[in-house]
Amino acid sequence: MTYRHYGEYIVSRWCNAKPTGTAPSSGPPVVEGVSCPRTVIKQGGALASNVGDPHGSPSPYPWPIPILAKNIAAEVELRGHFDPLYPDFQVDYPDQLRADEFLNEFDGFVSARKGGKDAMPQFILLRLPNDHTAGGAKGHPRPAASVADNDLAVGRVVDSLSHSPYWDDTAVLILEDDAQNGPDHVDSHRSIALVISKYSPIGGTQPQSAGPLVDHTFYTTVNMVRTIEALLGVPPMNANDARAAVMTRLFDGPGSQPVFDADYRNRDNRLLYEANAKEWNVGKNLDFSRADAADAAVLNRFLWEDRMGDRPIARAALHGLCAGVDEESGPPRDRPRLKDMRECAPIARIIERLVICGAEGRYPEYRCDDKGAAALKHAVWRASPTATMGRRGVAWAAFGLAAFSLLTVCVQLAVLSSARAAPEHLDPPIEDSTERELRQNTKALLDAIAPGDVGVWNRLLEDDALQVDENDVVRNKSQVLADLKPLGPGLRGHLDIDDFRVTRRGEVAVVTHEDDEYLDYHGQIIRSRFRMTDTWIHTSKGWRELGSQVLAVLQDPPAQALDTAVLCGYAGQYKMANEIIASVRCERDGLVVEREGRPARRFKAELADVFFEPGEPRTRRIFLRDRLGRITGFVDRREARDIHWTKMTPASPQVLRR
C-alpha cells in the first residue's frame, strides 16, 4: 500500500521558534540545524512561492505568518512518505496555505493520471488544524476567522477532488479532534461524521436538490478504521477493528453524487482575515503551540462568550459525575463557577465543553439543524451524507469500491497518537522557492516522457540546450524533441524522483536527482535507476534547463548458486606479472581472491565462469578455458577493457596413487 502524510506525525521547526537547548526525554525529536533569512511574513510581504493566490503574492493576513524552516518525520515509517513543505500544528499559519500546498501535489497527481500514470498514493492523511483556534489572544486570528479558514480549506480540497478524474474512485473521510475536547449539547460521547464520494447515497427524491442523508446508526471511530481497512484491502490490526462493522450504508449510492463547489464568501467578505484586537487577560498564558495544550475550560468559555455574549452557556449532561447533578433531570440551567467545576470529578471538566451549535443560540457564520449539528455554510457540499460518530471527531467519509484510493482529510486529527520517542534523522530540509520551482519543472519533464509530451520539453528547455544520455549520446534541443515519442503498444512506465538536491550561484542552478524508473514491458516489470545532473538558468520566463547529463545507476546482478565442486575448480594461483600473483580459493557461496598486502576480495557467480564483486557493478571476473574445457586464466573486465591473468597450476584433475 502506498501512503503519504501532510502535517500529521511530523515535527515542524519554525523560523520564529526559540531554541530549546535540551533534547526531549520522550516524544518526537527537536528539529535542529536550520537557519532562516527571516522568521515571519508580515502583512503585505511576499508569501512563499508554493502558497498564496496567486503563489508568492502579498500576504493578506494582519498577523505575522510564521515561516516553516524544516520538517522531519516523528515516526520512522513516515521517512520519505510526507510532504516536506506541509507544516505541523501552528494556529497562526492559515489553513488556506496548507490547502495550497496539498493542492500543489494533488494537481501533480491529476496531471500524471491524465498522462496515463496513477501517481496518487492509496492512503493520504491530511491535517487541517486551525479550528482549534487561538482563542482571544491579541493579534492572532479571531475564532470565527480560524473556523472559517478551516472550513474553506476543507471545501477547497473536496472541490478540487470532485472536479478531478479521482472523483470516480476516491473516498474521503474527515475527523475532528473531539469537538474541542468535549460534548455538544446532547452528549459528551458523540460528534458528527460526514461521508463524501461519488457513491454516497442521495438524501432525497430529487438528487440535485436533496439535503444530506443522515444515518443515525451508532458508530465509533473503530467503525471508520474498519471501513478504511476494507476499502484498502488490508487486514484488521487487532480484535477491536476485526469485530467492528463496516459503514456500508454510507457508500451504497448509485454513483450519481454531484461534484462539490466551495463557497468563498467568507474569504470575499474578509472574515478569514480578522484578528483579535483586545487583550485577553484570562487566557494570555494559555499554550497554543500544540493541539489541546490550552486549558479547555478557559478556552471554551471564551469561545462561547465571543459568539453568544451574555447568554447562559450550554451544558452537557454530566451523568452524575458531579455532586448535585441529577442524571435523569439533566444539568442545571446555570453553569457552575470554574472553581466549582474543579471540585468535581476531573472527567467532568473534560466533558463540559462547547461546540459550534448549542441549544441556546446560533453562529452568524453557520446554520444549525434541530439537533445542533453544524451545517457548514462556507463550503457548499451538496447531498453529502452525515453520520453520528462516537468518541472522536467530525468526520466526513466518502467511500467507493474496495480498489479505491483513500483520501483522509483530518480536521484536528487526534484519533491516532503516539508518545513514543522518534530518533532524529536526516530528512531533507524544507525547499526554498528556487528548489520548489526546479523540482516542479523536473517532475514535469519526467512525467512528459512516457506520453511523449513535446510541449512540456519545448517550454522548459533553452534553445541552445544540450543533453547527454546514459549511453553517452549527445543531443541538442531539436534532436531531443524529435526523439521524444510516446511509449509503444504494450508499454507503460513512469519516473519518480527519489533524491533531489540544488545548489545555486546567481542566475544559474545545478540540480542533481536520482530517479526510479518503472516500466511495464508487455506484462514484465523492469526497474532501473538514473542519476541526472541538470544545469538551469534563470530567464525572464522563469527557470529553463540549459544542460543535462544522465548516468545509469548500476546495480549488482542476482547471484547464482554453483556446486561446491564447480566453485573449487576455479581455485589456484594466477599471475598478471612475475611480481603480481593472486590466489583464488573457494567458499560455499563464492570465491575469495587474495593478494599479498591487500585485503581479501569476495566474488559471487553471475553465471558459470562469470563472477562479480558485490558493490562493484562495473566490473566482472571472467574465467577463460581452452578447447578441452580446462581453466587457463581469467580477465578482470571493466566495461570493454580487460586485464589478463594466467593460471600458474595445471588445470587437469589430480590422480591419486597408492
VOGU-3710 file (C-alpha; in Angstrom, 3 decimals, decimal comma):
1> mtyrhygeyi> 0,000/0,000/0,000  1,283/3,462/-0,869  0,759/6,335/1,575  1,653/9,972/2,198  1,126/12,290/5,162  0,539/16,014/5,245  1,169/17,607/8,634  0,418/14,598/10,863  3,114/12,667/12,737  5,742/15,073/11,505
11> vsrwcnakpt> 7,681/17,651/13,532  7,990/21,175/12,157  10,718/23,646/13,042  9,507/27,214/12,627  11,881/30,039/11,882  10,491/32,081/14,801  10,807/29,209/17,307  13,092/29,765/20,273  15,957/27,257/20,734  15,155/24,691/23,410
21> gtapssgppv> 18,718/23,895/24,399  17,788/20,418/25,638  16,713/17,207/23,976  13,268/15,850/24,893  13,116/12,860/27,219  10,129/11,466/25,332  8,026/12,163/22,292  9,297/13,363/18,913  12,755/14,857/18,437  13,633/18,542/18,338
31> vegvscprtv> 14,497/19,754/14,844  17,914/21,367/14,949  20,482/22,605/12,464  18,403/25,114/10,497  18,704/28,827/9,848  16,336/31,315/8,207  16,920/34,674/6,500  13,594/35,866/8,001  11,321/34,461/10,681  7,815/35,642/9,728
41> ikqggalasn> 5,919/37,160/6,821  4,165/40,391/7,745  1,052/41,718/6,040  1,942/42,781/2,510  5,128/40,709/2,469  5,576/38,059/-0,208  4,318/34,608/0,752  6,383/31,544/-0,117  6,355/30,581/-3,779  4,280/27,437/-3,132
51> vgdphgspsp> 1,344/29,175/-1,399  -0,952/32,160/-1,846  -3,423/33,217/-4,527  -1,510/33,518/-6,765  1,550/31,752/-5,331  4,063/34,153/-3,857  1,541/37,012/-3,680  1,479/39,559/-0,794  0,121/38,237/2,492  -3,438/39,474/3,189
61> ypwpipilak> -3,247/38,385/6,845  -2,921/41,113/9,516  -0,937/38,838/11,850  2,641/37,653/11,118  2,696/34,305/9,278  5,438/32,028/10,667  7,876/30,576/8,137  8,495/26,843/8,060  12,186/26,012/8,325  12,215/22,225/8,223
71> niaaevelrg> 10,069/19,127/8,695  11,158/15,710/9,912  9,140/12,555/10,445  8,093/11,779/14,013  7,727/8,093/13,121  10,314/6,040/11,269  7,635/4,614/8,970  6,997/8,103/7,540  10,505/8,756/6,263  10,087/9,513/2,587
81> hfdplypdfq> 6,298/9,483/2,928  5,458/13,063/3,921  5,378/16,434/2,210  8,379/18,460/3,459  6,522/21,692/2,667  3,379/20,894/4,661  3,652/22,041/8,310  2,562/20,598/11,630  0,209/22,359/14,096  0,529/26,148/14,258
91> vdypdqlrad> -2,640/28,240/14,663  -1,084/31,380/13,117  -0,316/29,510/9,897  -3,534/29,682/7,816  -5,193/26,502/6,643  -5,559/28,199/3,250  -1,793/27,922/2,845  -1,900/24,291/3,911  -4,583/23,650/1,302  -2,442/25,474/-1,290
101> eflnefdgfv> 0,473/23,118/-0,680  -1,638/19,978/-0,695  -3,319/21,047/-3,920  0,127/21,648/-5,471  0,835/17,962/-5,103  -2,724/16,926/-5,904  -2,563/18,842/-9,186  0,547/16,831/-9,965  -1,348/13,601/-9,278  -4,116/14,755/-11,619
111> sarkggkdam> -1,668/15,661/-14,400  0,036/12,295/-14,077  -3,276/10,476/-14,241  -4,283/12,331/-17,364  -0,961/11,169/-18,824  -1,720/7,536/-18,039  0,040/7,239/-14,671  -1,790/6,835/-11,361  0,635/8,597/-9,021  -1,661/9,433/-6,090
121> pqfillrlpn> -0,969/7,274/-3,013  -3,705/4,885/-1,944  -3,861/6,468/1,517  -3,398/10,155/2,276  -3,560/11,687/5,748  -4,114/15,449/5,630  -4,193/17,612/8,750  -6,053/20,941/8,780  -5,857/22,051/12,429  -6,980/25,655/12,667
131> dhtaggakgh> -10,431/25,286/14,166  -8,627/24,607/17,400  -8,429/28,454/17,260  -6,118/30,768/19,214  -8,938/31,876/21,493  -8,835/35,569/22,255  -5,066/36,032/22,027  -4,480/39,601/20,889  -3,060/39,967/17,403  -3,964/36,387/16,479
141> prpaasvadn> -6,884/35,266/14,264  -10,358/35,537/15,756  -12,037/32,184/16,455  -14,604/32,903/13,739  -11,755/33,578/11,303  -9,978/30,355/12,249  -13,109/28,242/11,840  -13,994/29,893/8,539  -10,404/29,374/7,361  -10,590/25,708/8,317
151> dlavgrvvds> -13,952/25,193/6,612  -12,904/26,820/3,369  -9,642/24,844/3,252  -11,563/21,588/3,560  -14,070/22,772/0,979  -11,322/23,622/-1,493  -9,811/20,158/-1,128  -13,143/18,445/-1,758  -13,898/20,881/-4,576  -10,648/20,016/-6,359
161> lshspywddt> -11,077/16,299/-5,794  -14,641/16,188/-7,079  -13,715/18,084/-10,258  -10,824/15,705/-10,999  -10,543/12,226/-12,546  -10,112/10,891/-8,997  -13,779/11,633/-8,225  -14,593/8,258/-9,806  -12,519/6,172/-7,412  -11,509/8,121/-4,314
171> avlileddaq> -13,066/8,113/-0,861  -12,805/10,927/1,695  -13,023/10,764/5,483  -12,618/13,719/7,810  -12,186/13,559/11,579  -12,323/16,435/14,044  -10,368/16,449/17,268  -13,172/15,556/19,700  -15,119/18,791/19,171  -12,753/20,963/21,244
181> ngpdhvdshr> -12,212/18,339/23,964  -15,837/17,971/24,921  -19,524/17,472/24,217  -22,226/19,042/22,196  -25,494/19,966/23,917  -26,701/16,347/23,917  -23,864/14,081/24,960  -20,112/14,097/25,569  -19,527/10,863/23,680  -20,549/11,958/20,211
191> sialviskys> -19,584/14,160/17,341  -20,662/14,192/13,724  -19,114/12,474/10,730  -19,558/13,408/7,081  -19,098/10,947/4,227  -18,242/12,203/0,753  -17,860/10,425/-2,568  -19,480/9,986/-5,918  -21,096/6,866/-4,480  -22,532/8,410/-1,315
201> piggtqpqsa> -26,293/7,822/-1,003  -28,664/10,581/-2,056  -30,651/12,101/0,816  -33,909/12,816/-1,026  -36,050/12,127/-4,058  -34,533/14,895/-6,199  -30,752/14,345/-6,428  -29,927/17,924/-7,389  -31,852/19,483/-4,505  -31,742/16,775/-1,843
211> gplvdhtfyt> -30,249/17,527/1,544  -27,701/15,358/3,314  -28,598/11,798/4,117  -28,434/11,361/7,890  -27,523/7,920/9,182  -28,477/7,547/12,853  -26,624/4,259/13,269  -24,311/4,343/16,284  -20,733/4,302/15,010  -17,401/4,708/16,737
221> tvnmvrtiea> -14,015/5,629/15,369  -13,247/1,906/15,201  -16,020/1,505/12,619  -14,335/4,129/10,494  -10,939/2,438/10,882  -12,508/-0,867/9,855  -14,107/0,787/6,835  -10,753/2,219/5,782  -9,195/-1,219/6,068  -11,970/-2,733/3,962
231> llgvppmnan> -11,578/-0,124/1,228  -7,814/-0,545/1,060  -7,969/-4,326/1,278  -5,724/-4,539/4,346  -6,394/-6,915/7,260  -7,582/-5,720/10,687  -4,920/-4,706/13,209  -6,493/-6,458/16,213  -9,714/-7,900/17,595  -11,290/-4,462/18,127
241> daraavmtrl> -11,374/-3,430/14,475  -11,833/-7,005/13,263  -15,208/-7,132/15,043  -16,329/-3,629/14,046  -18,938/-3,234/11,322  -18,065/-1,556/8,031  -20,088/1,634/7,431  -21,712/0,201/4,305  -24,811/2,403/4,484  -22,760/5,458/3,694
251> fdgpgsqpvf> -21,477/4,347/0,310  -24,303/2,395/-1,281  -25,455/5,194/-3,560  -25,942/4,890/-7,325  -22,775/6,789/-8,218  -24,595/9,972/-9,221  -23,439/12,213/-6,391  -22,759/15,632/-8,000  -19,483/17,488/-7,683  -18,867/19,925/-4,816
261> dadyrnrdnr> -18,268/23,660/-5,112  -16,517/25,565/-2,347  -18,189/28,753/-1,106  -15,682/31,629/-0,942  -17,950/34,210/0,710  -16,016/34,274/3,985  -12,858/34,994/2,033  -14,556/37,656/-0,048  -16,156/39,342/2,977  -12,701/39,141/4,653
271> llyeanakew> -13,831/37,211/7,712  -10,774/34,991/7,171  -8,505/37,971/7,867  -9,984/39,267/11,129  -7,721/39,316/14,190  -8,405/39,746/17,913  -7,993/43,420/18,829  -8,424/43,330/22,624  -6,266/41,986/25,398  -7,390/38,606/26,770
281> nvgknldfsr> -6,080/38,695/30,308  -7,704/35,452/31,481  -6,151/33,407/28,695  -2,957/35,314/27,936  -0,786/32,494/29,343  -2,523/29,650/27,508  -0,335/27,394/25,379  -1,341/27,311/21,713  1,939/25,832/20,468  0,403/22,364/20,123
291> adaadaavln> -3,059/20,877/19,885  -5,099/20,665/23,114  -2,348/22,201/25,265  -4,551/25,173/26,230  -6,849/24,893/29,252  -10,061/23,777/27,551  -12,406/25,177/30,206  -10,938/28,690/29,875  -10,810/28,487/26,078  -14,336/27,121/25,706
301> rflwedrmgd> -15,812/29,795/27,970  -14,214/32,463/25,800  -15,451/30,819/22,601  -18,991/30,787/23,939  -18,915/34,370/25,154  -17,265/35,500/21,912  -20,176/34,127/19,883  -23,133/34,206/22,309  -22,416/37,198/24,531  -24,254/37,015/27,886
311> rpiaraalhg> -26,392/34,009/27,042  -26,026/31,107/29,524  -23,517/28,557/28,312  -24,942/25,254/27,050  -24,227/22,399/29,437  -23,852/18,764/28,515  -25,339/16,017/30,659  -22,738/15,083/33,275  -24,272/11,694/34,042  -23,970/12,046/37,806
321> lcagvdeesg> -20,225/12,584/37,819  -20,521/15,767/39,888  -22,287/16,100/43,198  -25,654/17,812/42,859  -26,218/16,826/39,228  -29,167/14,504/38,657  -28,646/12,405/35,538  -32,349/11,977/34,830  -33,371/15,591/35,370  -30,401/16,851/33,378
331> pprdrprlkd> -27,810/19,542/34,138  -28,649/22,746/35,977  -29,509/25,732/33,835  -26,765/27,951/35,191  -23,181/26,994/34,611  -21,272/26,494/37,905  -18,309/28,738/38,523  -14,954/27,438/37,317  -13,725/26,792/40,867  -16,810/24,620/41,470
341> mrecapiari> -16,025/22,617/38,360  -12,530/21,976/39,655  -14,080/20,401/42,756  -15,970/17,889/40,595  -14,510/14,670/39,295  -11,729/15,546/36,803  -13,597/13,880/33,959  -16,459/16,331/34,457  -14,148/19,140/33,343  -13,231/17,149/30,281
351> ierlvicgae> -16,790/16,563/29,143  -18,044/20,112/29,783  -17,060/21,735/26,537  -18,504/23,845/23,780  -19,253/23,073/20,145  -20,328/25,442/17,444  -24,074/24,949/17,566  -25,628/24,805/21,043  -29,214/24,726/22,162  -29,071/28,361/23,211
361> grypeyrcdd> -28,177/30,166/20,001  -26,708/30,364/16,527  -23,404/31,429/14,998  -23,864/34,061/12,288  -21,430/32,190/10,033  -23,328/28,894/10,354  -26,788/27,499/10,167  -27,715/24,713/12,580  -30,285/21,991/12,244  -32,670/20,969/15,018
371> kgaaalkhav> -30,117/18,622/16,527  -27,440/21,263/16,772  -25,145/19,792/14,114  -23,048/22,377/12,301  -24,046/22,643/8,659  -21,033/24,204/7,055  -22,002/27,290/5,129  -18,531/28,142/3,896  -18,137/25,119/1,633  -21,291/24,052/-0,161
381> wrasptatmg> -21,234/20,248/-0,205  -24,484/19,195/-1,811  -26,064/15,935/-0,703  -23,118/14,811/1,406  -24,166/12,022/3,784  -23,738/12,537/7,501  -23,180/10,037/10,288  -23,037/10,262/14,064  -19,606/9,262/15,343  -18,581/8,109/18,771
391> rrgvawaafg> -15,666/9,294/20,895  -13,822/11,392/18,327  -14,459/13,877/15,758  -16,285/15,473/12,947  -15,572/13,095/10,107  -16,665/13,089/6,542  -16,170/9,767/4,911  -16,631/9,149/1,248  -16,338/5,583/0,065  -16,431/3,847/-3,257
401> laafslltvc> -15,152/0,382/-4,157  -12,550/-1,817/-2,475  -9,882/-0,895/-5,009  -10,270/2,838/-4,381  -7,641/5,271/-3,343  -8,487/6,670/0,075  -8,018/10,341/0,874  -8,387/11,066/4,567  -8,738/14,746/5,427  -8,218/15,066/9,158
411> vqlavlssar> -9,555/18,246/10,695  -7,865/18,491/14,086  -6,985/14,814/13,968  -6,329/13,171/17,301  -7,513/9,642/16,605  -4,065/8,151/16,148  -1,471/9,353/18,618  1,920/8,254/19,847  4,077/9,192/22,798  6,937/7,043/21,543
421> aapehldppi> 10,162/8,940/21,082  11,420/9,003/17,496  15,114/9,362/16,656  16,452/12,394/14,859  17,294/11,590/11,274  18,408/13,240/8,110  15,217/14,157/6,322  15,728/16,746/3,583  15,456/20,396/4,652  12,491/22,448/3,598
431> edsterelrq> 12,790/23,576/-0,012  13,059/27,277/-0,758  11,249/28,889/-3,674  14,048/28,111/-6,141  14,207/24,466/-5,182  10,453/24,195/-5,266  10,192/25,567/-8,802  13,084/23,475/-10,071  11,617/20,335/-8,556  8,247/21,059/-10,182
441> ntkalldaia> 9,930/21,687/-13,542  11,982/18,494/-13,270  8,895/16,491/-12,336  7,034/17,941/-15,320  9,849/16,896/-17,686  9,962/13,354/-16,305  6,175/12,980/-16,416  6,176/14,095/-20,061  8,488/11,273/-21,215  6,003/8,364/-21,231
451> pgdvgvwnrl> 3,237/10,221/-23,149  5,817/11,898/-25,416  4,628/15,392/-24,484  6,841/17,573/-26,670  5,163/20,765/-25,460  6,489/20,466/-21,907  10,054/19,845/-23,092  9,872/22,645/-25,652  8,719/25,068/-22,932  11,329/24,142/-20,299
461> leddalqvde> 14,430/23,617/-22,487  16,569/26,547/-23,544  17,010/26,817/-27,313  20,737/26,013/-27,079  20,343/23,225/-24,504  22,458/20,072/-24,666  21,700/16,658/-23,206  23,922/13,640/-22,663  22,018/10,407/-22,052  23,116/7,278/-20,194
471> ndvvrnksqv> 24,521/5,814/-23,434  26,794/8,843/-23,981  24,672/10,192/-26,845  24,769/13,998/-27,066  21,641/15,753/-28,378  20,638/19,365/-28,899  17,121/20,645/-28,274  15,751/19,864/-31,719  17,110/16,322/-31,526  15,645/15,817/-28,054
481> ladlkplgpg> 12,216/16,925/-29,232  12,436/14,788/-32,367  13,315/11,669/-30,349  10,534/12,192/-27,789  7,799/9,711/-28,677  5,001/8,071/-26,635  5,706/4,597/-25,335  4,618/1,972/-27,814  1,760/-0,549/-27,520  2,151/-2,888/-24,572
491> lrghldiddf> 4,437/-0,473/-22,716  3,604/1,610/-19,647  6,020/3,439/-17,405  6,936/6,422/-15,290  9,873/8,036/-13,475  9,734/9,045/-9,807  12,173/11,452/-8,139  13,792/9,744/-5,171  16,517/12,245/-4,236  16,717/15,917/-5,192
501> rvtrrgevav> 19,440/18,475/-4,418  20,059/22,018/-5,616  22,937/24,457/-5,486  22,614/27,958/-6,890  25,041/30,685/-7,908  23,317/33,824/-9,116  21,118/33,047/-12,109  22,499/29,520/-12,538  21,406/26,473/-10,558  22,753/22,926/-10,669
511> vtheddeyld> 20,323/20,175/-9,802  21,160/16,540/-9,167  18,433/13,979/-8,678  18,180/10,197/-8,576  15,122/8,763/-10,283  13,387/5,407/-10,110  12,085/4,126/-13,461  9,159/1,721/-13,628  8,498/0,053/-16,992  5,775/-2,483/-17,709
521> yhgqiirsrf> 7,160/-4,250/-20,788  4,312/-6,386/-22,129  3,441/-7,572/-18,637  7,022/-7,902/-17,356  8,236/-5,259/-14,927  11,635/-3,620/-15,376  13,024/-1,298/-12,694  16,002/0,994/-13,328  17,606/3,935/-11,579  19,261/7,000/-13,045
531> rmtdtwihts> 21,310/9,877/-11,631  20,662/13,080/-13,555  22,586/16,326/-13,179  20,932/19,337/-14,780  22,046/22,941/-15,237  19,253/25,522/-15,109  19,424/29,207/-15,994  17,003/31,822/-14,712  15,419/33,804/-17,556  12,605/36,303/-17,916
541> kgwrelgsqv> 10,308/33,294/-18,458  11,474/31,504/-15,329  13,944/28,652/-14,924  14,960/26,851/-18,123  17,185/23,790/-18,494  20,453/24,501/-20,271  22,242/21,175/-19,906  21,667/17,678/-18,583  23,736/14,535/-18,094  22,201/11,156/-17,292
551> lavlqdppaq> 24,039/8,296/-15,607  22,616/4,830/-15,185  22,843/3,764/-11,543  24,335/0,304/-11,888  23,250/-2,491/-9,612  24,637/-5,899/-8,789  23,130/-8,758/-10,796  21,372/-11,613/-8,993  23,836/-14,197/-7,698  23,665/-17,811/-8,899
561> aldtavlcgy> 24,379/-20,810/-6,716  27,074/-23,136/-8,108  28,022/-26,547/-6,760  30,987/-26,550/-4,436  32,888/-28,841/-6,809  32,410/-26,353/-9,628  33,494/-23,420/-7,441  36,608/-25,222/-6,272  37,553/-25,859/-9,912  38,485/-22,161/-10,104
571> agqykmanei> 40,906/-22,405/-7,147  44,628/-21,903/-7,746  47,231/-19,213/-8,304  47,034/-16,697/-11,135  49,768/-14,377/-12,402  49,450/-10,999/-14,091  53,195/-10,269/-13,984  56,110/-12,005/-12,305  55,703/-9,988/-9,134  51,868/-9,820/-9,106
581> iasvrcerdg> 50,205/-13,075/-8,092  46,672/-13,697/-6,895  45,428/-16,747/-5,014  41,857/-17,932/-5,566  40,120/-20,244/-3,115  36,558/-21,462/-2,966  33,916/-20,963/-0,309  30,395/-22,303/-0,106  28,782/-19,304/-1,808  31,580/-17,916/-3,967
591> lvveregrpa> 35,273/-17,266/-4,445  37,837/-15,421/-2,337  40,747/-13,691/-4,111  43,827/-12,686/-2,098  46,967/-10,768/-2,974  49,902/-10,102/-0,711  49,485/-6,891/1,298  45,852/-6,392/0,242  42,515/-7,294/1,858  40,710/-10,347/0,557
601> rrfkaeladv> 38,001/-9,773/-2,043  34,882/-11,922/-2,353  33,128/-12,727/-5,613  29,755/-14,296/-6,392  28,710/-16,156/-9,519  26,553/-14,371/-12,072  26,847/-17,305/-14,493  29,234/-20,206/-14,853  32,728/-18,677/-15,335  31,383/-15,124/-14,768
611> ffepgeprtr> 31,745/-13,602/-11,292  31,049/-10,183/-9,811  32,203/-8,398/-6,675  29,213/-7,115/-4,638  29,159/-3,329/-4,653  31,264/-3,089/-7,849  28,709/-3,493/-10,653  31,023/-2,042/-13,324  33,433/-4,972/-13,181  33,327/-8,708/-13,896
621> riflrdrlgr> 35,837/-11,531/-13,386  35,547/-13,891/-16,361  37,397/-17,225/-16,326  38,893/-18,487/-19,601  39,110/-22,096/-20,820  40,964/-23,921/-23,566  39,378/-26,193/-26,162  39,345/-29,057/-23,674  37,438/-27,023/-21,093  40,389/-26,505/-18,782
631> itgfvdrrea> 40,715/-23,162/-16,969  43,698/-21,237/-18,294  43,206/-17,895/-16,578  40,742/-15,048/-16,165  40,232/-11,449/-17,191  39,259/-8,528/-14,989  36,791/-6,661/-17,190  35,655/-3,100/-16,562  33,219/-2,071/-19,254  35,045/-3,028/-22,512
641> rdihwtkmtp> 38,603/-3,144/-21,089  40,296/-6,348/-19,898  43,272/-7,109/-17,660  44,579/-10,669/-18,253  45,708/-13,189/-15,630  47,227/-16,612/-16,370  46,734/-19,698/-14,221  50,025/-20,975/-12,768  48,968/-24,504/-11,801  47,834/-27,304/-14,155
651> aspqvlrr> 44,119/-27,369/-14,794  43,937/-31,187/-15,174  42,349/-33,234/-12,369  44,590/-34,797/-9,742  45,291/-38,555/-9,992  45,531/-40,397/-6,672  48,222/-43,119/-6,455  48,884/-45,718/-3,811
//
